[in-house]
Amino acid sequence: MAELSYARYGKDNIRLYKVYRNADGTQSVVEMTVCILLEGDIETSYVTSSNQSYPRSNITFSYTKADNSVVVATDTQKQTCYILAKQNPVTPPELFASIIGEHFVSTYSHIHACHVNIIVHKWTRMTVDGKPHPHSFFRDGEETRLVEAVAREGHGIQVKSGIKDLLVLKSTGSAFYGFHRDEYTQLPETWDRILSTSVEAHWQWKTFADLAEVKTVVPKFDAAFEAARTITMETFAKEKSPSVQNTMYLMCEQILAKESSIDAVSYSLPNKHYFEIDLSWHKGLKNTGKDAEVYAPQSNPNGLIQCTVTRKGGKSKL
């Protein structure tokens, strides 16, 4: 015998753009990609009662027959997302994700959880003639802002924020030495190297009781994002890094200290390697060690370093 152990469905890659027309004549824009996934009493194939609340006692459980009576169509989810965007602010994205999640859980009695993932695509206001332009923007990099909200019936709303694809590099100020060596080790120690990575970081907020509680902390979401981004970049630039592991731990520590409503912080940092090129074969040309100027950027394989830091006594939620 087989039984269904997991069921979740929804609409992915909902592209959404919203323009805010400000009273002073300027405009602000937000572009995002939204994913909505629903959980609940959706494994049914036959409903024996006309009661639209779908009580479990009236449900025959299956996932194998063509009865879609419990399915909130994915197109309905897409249209709902657009309507909610018209009726509500979409910034900060943590709030909008919570609004979407709360809507589906409160509107459909047979839906018990809603997972919402949002990717915010970066648009930066142009500076023209030395002044911010009122309605023109450009994309300065592939960095995105991430949000995941899970609204679960009877369990509140969990929100996780993040940043991804923030590509950083420093040409000196990084080392890696003193690591374990054995018969399989070929890597030489270095006290000065190029350090580059594509930052992915997440921070988990305390669980909110409901949408009303989410709304009480709205200013914290943007502030925490800006703080995490600043901490990441300043720590990366200023610290004479003995290892990526130590650098990322310091970043996590500072974010937790900055915002008391954050329970856990995680980083995932792939090494973007730049290797010296030995050019001594050409007329003794020196291009290694202190004479290195020309490097070969590497795509893969690469190191990947990850960590999660929680408050002392807390449990990892990431």
Secondary structure, DSSP 8 states (H G I E B T S, - for coil): --------EEEEEEEEEEEEE-TTS-EEEEEEEEEEEEEES--EEEE-S--TT--GGGEEE-SSS---TT---HHHHHHHHHHHHHHS---SHHHHHHHHHHHHHHH-TTEEEEEEEEEEE--EEEEETTEEEEEEEE--SS-EEEEEEEEETTTEEEEEEEEEEEEEEESSSB-B-S----TT-----BSS--EEEEEEEEEEE--BSSHHHHHHTHHHHHHHHHHHHHHHHHHHHHS-BS-HHHHHHHHHHHHHHH-TTEEEEEEEEEB--EEE---TTTTT---SGGG---EEE--SS--EEEEEEE-TT-----
